[in-house]
């Protein structure tokens, strides 16, 4: 399985210092954080700014912890793509 858009993104990375596992986990955490934020929008609609800030930080930490378990199973795909890119550059 080859993803054509990835090489354009990876051209911006310094591949010499890139840890594929860490990058893929951070990307999955970012996706999870966005999913969780959308799910929490109705709950946070009429809350104060400080409450919203608290929950955004909470969601960020939860997403980071969830990403360690690879719930979306994207880690292996991204890691393989990064390794292949590093080998070809």
N, C-alpha and C positions, 0 to 999 in steps of 0.2 A: 504494500500500500504506500503510495507516494503522494505527498501533499505539495502541490506546486507553489502555494503562497509562502511556505516556510523559508525558502532560501532568501526571499526579499527581506523578511524579518531578521534572519540570522546575520545578514550582511552588516547589521549595525552592532553586533556583539563582538567583543574581544574574545575570540574563541580560545585563545591560549590560556586564559584564566577562568574558563567556564566549566563548572561542575554540572554535567547533564542532569544528575539526580536532583540537585538543589534547584536548578532552573525549572525543571518540570514540576517539582513540588510547589514552588512559588507561583507558577502559572496556574496550577490547579487551585491553590488557595485563593488566588485572585478571582477565578471563576466562581468558586463557592461563595466568596464574600458577596459578589454581585447577586447571586441567586438568593442568598439570605437577606440582603438589603431589600430586594423587591418583595420578598415575603413579609418583611416587617413594616413595609410602608403604611398599610392601614392602621397598624397599632401605634405608629409614631406620628400619625397625621396631626393631631392636636396637642402634642406634647411640647414642653418648653425646649429651648435651644440646648440647655445643658443636659436634659434627659436624652435628647436625640444624639448629642455627642457621646454620652455614656454608652448608649446602645450601639452606636457605630463602632466604638472601640471594642465592645464586647463581641460584636459580630466578627470583627477582624480577627480577634484571638480565637474564637470558635472555628472560623474558617481555616486558620493556620493549623490548629490541632486536628481538624477533620482531614486536611490534606495529607497529614502524616500517614493516614490509613488508606489513602488512595481510593476514595469511594467512587469516583467517576471512572476509574481504571484508565486514566489518560497518561499516567506516569510513564508506563513502558513505551507507549507510542511516541511521546515527546522525547524521552531519553534516547530511543533508537534514532530518531531524526537528528537530534543534536550530535550524537556520536558519529553518524554517517557524514554530517556536514563537517565536523572537525577533521575527520579522516580525509575528506576531499579538498580541504583548503590548506 
